Amino acid sequence: MDVSASIPFSHQNNMHIAEIPSFFTPYGGEFCLEQSRALAARGHRVAIISNVQLSIKKSITEFVKLPRNRFWHKADGIDIYQSYMRGVPKAVQWNARRWVKIVESMFDEYVALHGKPDILHAHCCKWAGYAAMLLSKKHGIPYVITEHLPSQIYLREFGDRPREAWQVPLLRTALEQADRVITVSDELVDDLAPIFGREYRHTTVSNTIDTDFFAYRERTPRSGRPYVFCCPAINDRRKGYDVLLDAFSRLNKNTRLLIAGRGTNSDGFRQWIAASPRCADVELLGELDKTGVREMLYRSDALAFATRNESQGLVVLEAVSTGIPVITTDAIPCNTRIDGAVHIVPVDETGAFTQAMNDLMEAPEYDGKPYSQAVADRVSPTIIGEKIEQVLNDAVAYHTI
């Protein structure tokens, strides 16, 4: 590592926090960056230590061309110490252990440069939470895990008998030994209990969204134009695109559907859409960045999200923040439901989803401004930053008892 290329901190104020995400750009991780910004805005010294396991199946270009050395950079004003690890196909256990070793090494280098943080904040137990446990023991500092992932994502790797998976004892121990565990919804605790149990100190704090960025905007009157639904979600059965497309095809109105998300520009997805009787009214926008998602929402009259399993579903809050209502399912946790703006139907009930879409189209013009404010009052960076700060302070106090 070229230490001369590292980025110095200007000062230390309040807590010194090292954030460790389990995954990060180009594979997501926006929640880690958003929370880091919220904590930095409260005067804390925050850095992200990110090791991303690249998959040759996801992108040969990224696998080949992304840097092979560790390096510093900034995103939204947050210092990031970055590494890209090339994953070995099908070598799950070897990849996991190597990932953890790299993070341990990066953290040791970080401490040598910037001193020992007051606390480690890991995002998702697999494998950042486990790495944070090892680093906590080595350096004698507390750690907190924020868990974002629902059981369906874990079970894809663990199989039908998760308690026999080699990963589970390691991750369960990391949760149980954490000074605090933050779950992004109350429902997530119940969802994960069959895998990891409940023997850990937890509290619920929602993920934050940038409510200033996803700001309210009045839509043009609906008279004389199509009613536009949208769904920005990855191409995954969990997101319920089959239900959404079936429900949309049953509408007899002048409507359009905008779809975006990772995997929605694949040949297979496009062929599937082309086979729909309403394919001419579906617009595929591919994978969008944050600005692209916002512009999609601004083009839309409502979000239609037929998800089957969701730890939180921030896209729901983003949509309401911009000023449009949402139709979604009862898989969405309660802390995402804004009364009057979020309309809930049962999972996999295509008829109910169609009826809800019809009801929205026939409703009077929607005034989304008060609901946008309700989102800001619930999950703005200021609100969530204060809540996370309190949890981290409690963890530091608990660790010293």
Rosetta blueprint (number, residue, H / E / L):
1 M L
2 D L
3 V H
4 S H
5 A H
6 S L
7 I L
8 P L
9 F L
10 S L
11 H L
12 Q L
13 N L
14 N L
15 M L
16 H E
17 I E
18 A E
19 E E
20 I E
21 P E
22 S L
23 F L
24 F L
25 T L
26 P L
27 Y L
28 G L
29 G L
30 E H
31 F H
32 C H
33 L H
34 E H
35 Q H
36 S H
37 R H
38 A H
39 L H
40 A H
41 A H
42 R L
43 G L
44 H L
45 R E
46 V E
47 A E
48 I E
49 I E
50 S E
51 N E
52 V E
53 Q E
54 L E
55 S L
56 I L
57 K L
58 K L
59 S L
60 I H
61 T H
62 E H
63 F H
64 V H
65 K H
66 L L
67 P L
68 R L
69 N L
70 R L
71 F E
72 W E
73 H E
74 K E
75 A E
76 D L
77 G L
78 I E
79 D E
80 I E
81 Y E
82 Q E
83 S E
84 Y E
85 M E
86 R E
87 G L
88 V L
89 P L
90 K L
91 A L
92 V H
93 Q H
94 W H
95 N H
96 A H
97 R H
98 R H
99 W H
100 V H
101 K H
102 I H
103 V H
104 E H
105 S H
106 M H
107 F H
108 D H
109 E H
110 Y H
111 V H
112 A H
113 L H
114 H H
115 G L
116 K L
117 P L
118 D L
119 I E
120 L E
121 H E
122 A E
123 H E
124 C L
125 C H
126 K H
127 W H
128 A H
129 G H
130 Y H
131 A H
132 A H
133 M H
134 L H
135 L H
136 S H
137 K H
138 K H
139 H H
140 G L
141 I L
142 P L
143 Y E
144 V E
145 I E
146 T E
147 E E
148 H L
149 L L
150 P L
151 S H
152 Q H
153 I H
154 Y H
155 L H
156 R H
157 E H
158 F H
159 G L
160 D L
161 R L
162 P H
163 R H
164 E H
165 A L
166 W L
167 Q H
168 V H
169 P H
170 L H
171 L H
172 R H
173 T H
174 A H
175 L H
176 E H
177 Q H
178 A L
179 D L
180 R E
181 V E
182 I E
183 T E
184 V L
185 S L
186 D H
187 E H
188 L H
189 V H
190 D H
191 D H
192 L H
193 A H
194 P H
195 I H
196 F H
197 G L
198 R L
199 E L
200 Y L
201 R L
202 H E
203 T E
204 T E
205 V L
206 S L
207 N L
208 T L
209 I L
210 D L
211 T L
212 D L
213 F L
214 F L
215 A L
216 Y L
217 R L
218 E L
219 R L
220 T L
221 P L
222 R L
223 S L
224 G L
225 R L
226 P L
227 Y E
228 V E
229 F E
230 C E
231 C E
232 P E
233 A L
234 I L
235 N L
236 D L
237 R H
238 R H
239 K H
240 G L
241 Y H
242 D H
243 V H
244 L H
245 L H
246 D H
247 A H
248 F H
249 S H
250 R L
251 L L
252 N L
253 K L
254 N L
255 T E
256 R E
257 L E
258 L E
259 I E
260 A E
261 G L
262 R L
263 G L
264 T L
265 N L
266 S L
267 D H
268 G H
269 F H
270 R H
271 Q H
272 W H
273 I H
274 A H
275 A L
276 S L
277 P L
278 R L
279 C H
280 A H
281 D H
282 V E
283 E E
284 L E
285 L L
286 G L
287 E L
288 L L
289 D L
290 K H
291 T H
292 G H
293 V H
294 R H
295 E H
296 M H
297 L H
298 Y H
299 R L
300 S L
301 D L
302 A E
303 L E
304 A E
305 F E
306 A L
307 T L
308 R L
309 N L
310 E L
311 S L
312 Q L
313 G L
314 L H
315 V H
316 V H
317 L H
318 E H
319 A H
320 V H
321 S H
322 T H
323 G L
324 I L
325 P L
326 V E
327 I E
328 T E
329 T E
330 D L
331 A L
332 I L
333 P L
334 C H
335 N H
336 T H
337 R L
338 I L
339 D L
340 G L
341 A L
342 V E
343 H E
344 I E
345 V E
346 P L
347 V L
348 D L
349 E L
350 T H
351 G H
352 A H
353 F H
354 T H
355 Q H
356 A H
357 M H
358 N H
359 D H
360 L H
361 M H
362 E H
363 A L
364 P L
365 E L
366 Y L
367 D L
368 G L
369 K H
370 P H
371 Y H
372 S H
373 Q H
374 A H
375 V H
376 A H
377 D H
378 R H
379 V H
380 S L
381 P H
382 T H
383 I H
384 I H
385 G H
386 E H
387 K H
388 I H
389 E H
390 Q H
391 V H
392 L H
393 N H
394 D H
395 A H
396 V H
397 A H
398 Y H
399 H H
400 T H
401 I L
